[in-house]
Amino acid sequence: MSPAALHGVRIGLERGWIMFRHIITTADGIWNTVIWNGIPLGILIINRNEVVQGTDLSLAVVALPGFLGLMIAAAAIGPAYYLAAEREDGTVLRAKAVPHGILGYVTGVLTQASLETFLGIALILIPGFVLFPGLVVDDPLRWGIFVIVVVLGLLAVLPAGVVIGSLVRSPRVVGGLGFLVIGGMAVVSGILIPLQTLPGWVQVIGQVLPTYWIGVGMRFVFLPDAAAAIEIGQVWRLWEATAVLGLWALGGILVAPAVLRRMARRESGASVEASRQEALQRM
């Protein structure tokens, strides 16, 4: 990578940190963070006394790793939304005018999304250790696997967010579909309902998507070995999880830059003005 490109990445990292710091230091940002992370935590607290059939584990303990997996998968929505919104207001066009500006811009968006995900994980996991006894928290090897699952999961889903944001012009489309996508991923990821209890075609879809496999990795990390009984095949399929997430990451790394470059080439003052006019008409 050239020195100019490295400079663009460094600027992007700084931009991402500034955007994240704004979120955690403003009233609106703090409120939104508490609300969006408080909802899954509240669901877990409500179900903390429900026992999963065939185990001595509470539903909250079994579901918490799945919620973490869903949170990582949902990180793709942030870059998709910002790319669509800031193409509409001309931010992406201005970045295009600077050498390696698009690289810096996307680096900033991905940095912000990653930091928000790390914060969300901490806000659910730390109270979970206190409120939900039964989580495995004293195995250094599992914590190492936790880091690998988080990093590989983000690499698998964030490029998809870049692709969506590059193809969809309206942030309202991203926002509306985002809720539907999160709901769909929750159903097929085995968070509240074990995947093997769902119809066969749902199981196939679930095992193609990265959400389920991030959940498998998280359950291996935080649940006792006996909990493998509730998994498909009654074993922890970590190699399969690594392979699926790796394929998603590889595909994203190959596809996202090409789609991003195509989008950047098409950005112009005329396209930004057309987007503004469409937004005004909708208002």
RAKAQUI-V975918 format. One record per pair of residues at least 12 apart in sequence whose C-alpha atoms are under 6 Angstrom apart, sorted by the first residue. I is the first residue (numbers start at 1). J is the second residue. If there is no record, write none. Layout:
BEGIN
i->I j->J
i->I j->J
END
This chain:
BEGIN
i->5 j->100
i->8 j->100
i->8 j->104
i->9 j->104
i->11 j->104
i->12 j->104
i->12 j->105
i->12 j->107
i->12 j->108
i->13 j->108
i->15 j->108
i->16 j->108
i->16 j->109
i->16 j->111
i->16 j->112
i->20 j->112
i->44 j->60
i->47 j->59
i->47 j->60
i->48 j->60
i->63 j->191
i->63 j->192
i->65 j->215
i->65 j->218
i->65 j->219
i->66 j->191
i->66 j->215
i->69 j->211
i->69 j->214
i->69 j->215
i->70 j->211
i->73 j->157
i->73 j->211
i->75 j->113
i->76 j->157
i->76 j->158
i->76 j->161
i->77 j->161
i->79 j->109
i->79 j->161
i->79 j->162
i->80 j->161
i->80 j->162
i->80 j->164
i->80 j->165
i->81 j->171
i->81 j->174
i->83 j->165
i->84 j->165
i->84 j->169
i->84 j->170
i->84 j->171
i->85 j->171
i->88 j->272
i->88 j->275
i->90 j->272
i->93 j->267
i->135 j->222
i->135 j->223
i->136 j->222
i->136 j->223
i->142 j->221
i->155 j->249
i->156 j->245
i->156 j->248
i->156 j->249
i->159 j->252
i->159 j->256
i->163 j->256
i->166 j->260
i->166 j->263
i->188 j->206
i->189 j->206
i->189 j->211
i->189 j->212
i->196 j->232
i->210 j->245
i->213 j->241
END
